[in-house]
Structure formats: structure tokens, C-alpha cells
Amino acid sequence: MGLKPLHDRVIVKRKDEEEKTAGGIYIPDSAKEKPQGGEIVAAGPECKTVKKGDSVLFAKYAGSEFSMDSEDLIIMREDDILGVFA
């Protein structure tokens, strides 16, 4: 990755959301909500609780979205992360 987050910031790639419900109904893109989970792509030097590769849950409106290398990413503070999946 060509971008290194500073201080306690992390770069997160959202997980893809299911396109089909448990009942077998397909959900169109316009009706989907943005997932609140993702994988950390890069972490700043002051991050103490998370590292690259961790799967995390973050606040719904956390961070700032941007695109890099045709990928949609989010940069946020470590404080915006609610939990790490074990």
C-alpha cells in the first residue's frame, strides 16, 4: 500500500455484504446498508490494540471514505473501532 496512516489512525477495507437474505431473497445495491465490519489494511505507529489483518467492527459513521487503486477504503482513528473479531 502506498499510504501509511499517521499516529493512531487505521485504514480499513469494508467486508462485502451478503447479496441474499437467509430466506433466499436477493437484495439490490440501492437497498443495502454499508457494512460496519472490515479488515485493517494498515495501522499507524501509535496503534496499541489492533494490527494489520485484524477483522474489526466500527461505528456506522466512523472515519473518512476514499478510493485508492480502485478499492474503497476508510481511514479512521483507533478510537472509532468498537471491537476486534476473535
C-alpha positions in Angstrom: 0.0 0.0 0.0 1.3 3.4 -0.9 -0.3 5.2 2.0 0.9 5.0 5.6 -1.5 6.2 8.4 -0.1 8.6 11.0 -0.4 8.4 14.8 -3.4 6.3 15.9 -5.2 6.0 12.6 -6.0 2.9 10.7 -7.0 2.1 7.1 -9.9 -0.3 6.8 -11.4 -2.2 3.8 -15.1 -2.9 4.3 -16.3 -6.5 4.2 -18.6 -7.4 1.3 -22.2 -7.7 2.4 -24.4 -10.6 1.6 -26.4 -10.2 -1.6 -29.1 -12.7 -0.5 -31.1 -12.9 2.7 -31.5 -16.2 4.7 -34.9 -16.7 3.0 -33.3 -16.6 -0.4 -34.4 -13.0 -1.4 -31.8 -11.0 -3.4 -31.1 -7.5 -2.1 -30.5 -4.8 -4.7 -27.5 -2.5 -4.3 -29.7 0.5 -3.7 -31.3 -1.2 -0.6 -28.1 -2.4 1.0 -26.7 -0.7 4.1 -22.9 -0.2 4.3 -21.4 -3.0 6.4 -19.9 -1.9 9.7 -17.2 -4.5 9.7 -13.9 -4.7 7.8 -10.3 -5.7 7.7 -7.4 -3.5 8.7 -5.1 -2.9 5.7 -2.6 -0.6 7.5 -2.2 0.8 11.1 -0.3 3.8 12.4 2.7 3.5 14.7 0.7 4.5 17.8 -2.0 1.8 17.5 -1.9 -0.4 20.5 -4.9 -2.7 20.3 -5.1 -3.5 16.6 -2.8 -4.5 13.8 -2.8 -5.2 10.1 -5.0 -8.1 9.2 -7.4 -7.8 12.1 -11.2 -8.1 11.5 -12.9 -5.2 13.2 -16.3 -3.7 13.9 -16.5 0.1 13.7 -19.0 2.8 14.3 -21.6 3.4 11.5 -20.4 6.9 10.5 -16.7 6.5 11.5 -13.9 7.8 9.5 -13.5 9.3 6.0 -14.0 7.3 2.9 -11.6 7.4 0.0 -10.6 5.3 -3.1 -7.1 4.1 -3.8 -6.1 1.6 -6.5 -9.8 1.1 -7.4 -10.5 0.0 -3.8 -13.0 1.8 -1.5 -11.2 2.3 1.9 -11.9 4.2 5.1 -9.3 6.0 7.3 -10.3 6.4 10.9 -9.0 6.7 14.5 -8.4 3.6 16.5 -11.0 5.0 19.0 -13.7 4.6 16.3 -13.2 0.8 16.4 -15.8 -0.9 18.6 -14.3 -4.4 18.8 -12.0 -7.0 17.2 -13.3 -10.3 16.0 -11.6 -13.3 17.6 
